[in-house]
Each structure stands twice: as C-alpha cells, then as structure tokens.
Amino acid sequence: MNKQIFSFLGIILIILTACEPKDNNTPDLVIINGSIATMDENIPKVEAIAIKADTIQNLGTNKSIKEMIGENTKVIDLKGKFAMPGFIESHAHFLSLGKSKMELDLSKAANWDEIIALIAEAAGKAQLGEWIVGRGWHQEKWDPVPEENVEGYPLHTVLSSATPYNPVILKHASGHALFANQYAMKLAKIDTSTENPSGGIILRDSLKNAVGVFEEEAMALIDNEYNKYLELRSPEEINSKNKKIVQLAVEECLKNGITSFTDAGASFDEIDFFKEIVDSGNLPIRLNVMIYENNKILKEKIKNYKIINYGNNHLSVRAIKSFVDGALGSRGAWLFEDYYDLQNYQGLNVTPLNILKETANIAIENGFQMCTHAIGDRGNNEMLNLYEIVFLQNKDKKDLRWRIEHAQLINRTDIPRFAKLGVIAAMQGIHATSDAPFVSKRIGRERAKRTAYVWRKLIDSGAIICNGTDAPVENINTIENYFASVTRQLSDSSAFFPEEKMTRMEALKSYTTNGAFASFQDEKLGSLEIGKLADIVILTNDLTTIPDENILKTKVETTIVGGKVLFTKNKN
C-alpha cells in the first residue's frame, strides 16, 4: 500500500515539474554574429547580446550567448553587420518635427520664385481664409537673390499678389524668423507705426513698410493670429491632429535609429499631453523634455512637473529651456563685434539677463537643469558668466549638468570655461556644414576660423559635447549628422575648418553616452551593458571603420527600444 502511495506521489511530482518553466533566465531576444560597439570602455566590442524583457541580460561571444537560447527566444542574426546603442537625439523639437511633415517643405526650393510657385499652388487648393503654412526656407541658400530685397530678404509683394485670399506663414529654416504675406500682416494689424517688440525685429523698407520678415520675438505678432485660427477647431479635430503629429514624429525617429529624444522646449500643456500619450501606449521612444514657459508660470507650476522615468522610462521632465539670443542666419546671434555684412549691428539679446538670472534661480532652487540657447560669442560669454555666478551662490548643489544649446560661436578665452564649470555643450554637427555657406559672410573668415563650431577645441579642453540635429531646423537623419561631425564636409567636397572635426569615437559618444549623461539617463542608457535598457540600432555599415566616402551609404536596418523591434527597414 505504501509503495502505491509513493509511486502515485512520484508521478504527480513529475507532472508538476514538467509544467514549471524550464529556465526563468532564458532570454527573450538574442542578437548574434555581429560587430557590436557597446560604448562601454571596459568591453568596447562584443559579438552577441542577450535581452530579457526590456533589459540587457548578458553580452559576449557568439558561443556564450547562443548557449542561453531557449525554446521561445527570438534570434536576430546580424551576419556581420554593425550594432550600437540607439542614437540619442540631444536637441530637437518633437511636436514641430511631426508638424513639419504636415507643412509645405521649402527647404529644397532653390530660390524665392520656386517658393512663390509652391505657395501659389497650395493657395489654389485651399479654402478661403485657410492659413497656408510652410517651413525650411533660407535666404542665404537661394540663387539668385531676389532683385528687390532688404538685407537679402525679399519683399512680400509678389507673395501677397499670389495669395490674396489666404494668410501665409513661412517659417525660416532656423526657426528664428518667419515670412508673412499681406493678409497675415493685416490680421495682426501691422503697419508703419507698429513698434518692434523687446527682443524682436519687424524688418522694414526705407519707407518703414514691413517687408514681411519677422525675427525672434516679433514672430509672435503673426504666430498669435495663426494660433487664434487653430483654436477654432473642434476638440475632436485637435485630438486627431495631435495624435497624427506624434505618430509622424515617432516614425521619423525610429527610421533614423533614434531611441531617445530631448525635446528642446515644451509648455506645461504639452507635457500633460505627453503624459496622456505615454499612458495610452503611443510613445514607444523615450522623451526627455525641457520646459519652456515664462518665469511667472514656472514659479506657479514647476513643483508639480519634475517627472523622472514616467511610464516605464518613457518620459522625463527635469530641465528648463531659455534663450539669450537668436540665430546666426537671421543675424539674431548676439556678438561682441559688428556683423561683417551689417555694420553697427551686433545681433539680439532676446531675453534680458535679469530675467535669465531669475530663471536660473528657479531652476537651481527646484533641482532642474538649465538649458540656454546661445549662438553668438557674446551670448555664450554672458551665459557662462551667469551660470558661474549661480554656481558660486549655490556651492552645495552638485551634479547640475547645466547646458548651453548650440554654442556655435565661442571666444578662445571662453572655451575652457565649459569644462571648468561643468557646462555641457549641446551642439549639432549638421549645423556646421549647413551654415558653412554663410558663416564667413556673417562674421568674416578670420573670426569664423577662430570661434565657429569649435568642437575640437572644446573636446581637447575637457568639455562634454552631446549631439543632435535641432530637427526640424535640420533633417533628423542621424547618418548625415554623424558624417558632418567626423568630416565637416560640404556638398562640393570642400571641408569647413576640418581641423575642428570629431574623431569617429568622439562622434559616437556625443550621440550615445554623452547624450545619456546630458539628460541624466546615463545609468540606464547610452551604452550596452548588463542591466541597462536594451535600446539598440542595427546599421548596414560599421561607423567606426567605414571610409569617409561611404558613410552616407549607411542605412538604419533595425531599431530596438526596450528589447522590442520597432522598426525594420524592409518591413516599414
């Protein structure tokens, strides 16, 4: 009888054991047979990676990782291709990126006449009173220059004649100027007596008539009218369009291998919207957001908006965006000396320094990072001075990681101050090659050589550079940006002060580990290490070894976020 009982119990034990998972440590996904750059200095290259859930479980040789494969493990065979941590876009504009895909693209127009033709075609299809919106034009890239112009900008007359029944708003490539037609200016009540707002310019002809160009803070005069138009939409229309904007922005990121994105300026309302998108499961990439609001609103709301790794590491808000000056292309960058092509003019201080000091105090008192747009040499100098004062007044505050966004023109004496103060230079490789055709026109060749996009000097002085594209100001293409960073080569094969270029590894760091550090995500992102999040991009070429002339042939093949394959080139 006892033998029968023991025999029965043994059978039950065998059945129960068979029902248990064989190995809870079996990876969900492995990537094998690759050349994988980990960006971890201790183990710089591996052949294979094992991923469990959203985390890197192990990495090493093909043999060691293959031994971990279980019955339900998915396998990606790289067949010798290159993989690396997902690209971290360190400065761009998330919603504007999505919106740009729904607006007229003017970036490829060779001249003003081509833009007029594009706008006239759009007006022919538009309803009466419907706003026509375009972006991406740059007067310095037109050939020929409009015959009638003020400071190189055309007059609105031809555009207004082509669009008598529709307001038009055309955003400059830099995002720091716009062009409006007569209809839009009439809505905004612009006339010869309209004063320039603080930090902005309404460009005028010799008779004080507005030519159509609005720079920096003056853009709000036209933007406000456009926003009134947008407010007429129903809640359903707004919701539908916002979802589409996010979808388009996410698609652009994934097809370019971007797994994390720093949004350089969002309102509190937009942050609330981001939380809703995360909650609905429609934000598959990781978003790090800078708050852009005036100081009054910051003081009222900031204590409720420090958000760290919300929605399983998909949304963080711990930075404040501000502006000290404008853009070089529109002559808004704040310089110490006159513009080479506009005497007695040094650009714009768009936000008074006392206001910026107040913003800095709000940031440091609430544990927020401060990220200030500074392009001109004076703009950078003034912000380094301001940061230094705030740091000295708050010596108990550590690991601040404050940033200067763009940092395009820097005097020799200010270069070492970035490392000394621990200020991160958030730069965009593609800006150097995109701006190159007009930089010497704006500041002269000697000053450009000494101060413009001085990546080599910054890195050699110990500064940390994080990289991005400022999309949609520039194309969000990561390969083009990497190419610009390591060659500074222009379309005619010449190079823009190539002595300032980054090495291959420096450029990769600027796009991975430095980007993670600059957004306080370095414990989870930026390198492929055990325990970090499995954000990976697979490329057709090895960016560490491929000859310069073949870099631009590289394609993003697969983008993985948190262990999930979200983009595959042949399936999307």
JOMOLIN-V84552 format. One line per field, one symbol per residue. phi: phi as a letter, one per 30 degrees, with the letter a starting at -180 (. if undefined). A space follows every 50 residues. Layout:
BEGIN
phi->???
END
This chain:
BEGIN
phi->.dddddddddddddddddddedadcdddbbcbhbccddicddbdbbcabc bchcbdcaaldedddddddcdcddbccdhidcbaeedcdcaabddddddd dccddcdcddaddddeddddddddcddeiddcbbajdbddccbddedcab hicdddedddddbdcbdbbcddedicabcbddedddedhdbdcddddeib bcdbddcidddkcbchddeeddedddddddddddedddddddddededdd eddddcidcbbcddkbdddddededdddddicbddcccccdbbddddedd cddcbdbbhdihicbbbabbcbbcbccddcicddcdceddcadibcjbcd bedddddddddddddcicdcbcdbcdddedddddddeddddddbdddchd hdbcdihdbbdeddeddedddicdcccbeddddddedcddddbidddddd bchddddddddjdccccabiedebddedddddeddcbhccdcidbchddc dcdeddddddcbddddddchcddcbjbcbejdddcbbccdbdddbdeedc edddbdcbbcbhicdcbbedcc
END
